[in-house]
Amino acid sequence: MIVKTCLLISDDPDDHIEFSEALYDISDEIVVMTVLDFRKAIDLLVTKKCVPEFVVLNLGMSDFTPDNFFTVLREDRALTNVKVIAYGEGGELKRDDSARINRFLHDDLPFSELKKELKAVLAAH
């Protein structure tokens, strides 16, 4: 069995529960690592302590700066293939940043729809 890693970045603990349950329902080949602070997530990515296949990113986190996050993904060769699934109310994203997002999920999706969207992303990978 090949295990895929998902880095879930959100300052909302409810998101951690909902996304983790949805991903675990979809596949037993996924490991979810949750992080409350995007700066910690950047540190994990830069130091290569976590090089996930997927990142689920809450764009509406307090103090979230898209430039820093997407620059790390864009400029580090080890992270260029990481799929980004974004959701939430984010500020204006630069064209390069929004192009880096593989799928955008709307807030408050019913659980069944969330699973369906995540399954589609996993199937494409």
N, C-alpha and C positions, 0 to 999 in steps of 0.2 A: 504494500500500500504506500503510495506517495502522499505525504502530508503537505498541505498548503497552509501558509501562514497568512492571517489577516490581522493587520494592525488597525484597531478601532480607536479613533481619536475623537473624544467628545468630553465636554465638561458636565454632561448630564448623565448621572448613573442609570437613569431609566433607559437611555439609549443603549448602554452597555448590556443591559438585560435583554432588551428586545432584539437587538442585532445578533447577539450571541445565540439566543434561542433560535432565531430564524436560520442562522448559518449552521448550527448543529442539527437542526431538523432537515436541512437540505443535504448535508453530507457529513459523514463521520471521518472524512479525510481532511477536515479543516481544524486548525488550531487558531483561536482568537486571543490576541493580546490586547488588552484595553489600557488606554492611557487617558488621564483626565486633563493633562496640560500639553498643548501642542509643542511647547518648547522642549519638554521631555521627549516627545515623539521625534522631534528634529535631532536631538542628541542621540537617541537610539539608532536613527537612520544614518547619521554622519559617522558614528563610531562603529557601525555595522553590527551592533549588538542585536539588531532586528532588521533583516532584509526580507520583507514580506512579498508575497505575490500580489496581495491586494491591500489597499488602504481604504477604510471607510472613514470619511472626514466630515465632521460637523462644521460647516462654514460659519455658523452663527455663534461660535464660542467667543466668550469675552476675551479681549486682547489678541484675537487671532489676526495675524498678519500674513495674508496670502503670499506676498512677495518672498518672504523668508522661506516658507514651506516649499513653494513650487520651484524656487531657485535650487534648493537642495536636490529635488527630484530631477530637475533638468540638467544640472551640471555634474552630477555624480554618475559615472557610467554604470556602476553596479545597481543603480536605482532607476534607470531609464525605462525598464520594462514593467515597473510596478504599476498595476492598474489602480486608478483612483475612482472611487465611488463617493460622490459628494451629495450632501443634503443640507437643508437648513437655509436660513436667510443670511446670505453672505453679502458683503459690500460689493462694490464694483470690482470685478476680476479683470485683469489685463487679458488681452487676447491670447497671449501665450499660455497664461495660467488656465483659462477656460478650455483651451484646446487640449490641455493635459488631463482633463476630467473625462473618463471613459463613460460614465453614466451619472446622471443627476437624478436623484430621487426627491419627490415632493414630500414635504412634511406631512405627518399624520396619515401615512398610508395604513390601511388596514393590514393586520398581520399577514393575512393570506397574500395580499398584493406585494408586501415587502418580500416575502419568500419567493414569489414569482419573479420579481425584478432581480433579486440576488442570484437566483438560479440561472437566469438568462446571462448574467455577467460571468458566472462560473463556467457555464457551458461554452462561452466564447473564448475561454482561456485554455 
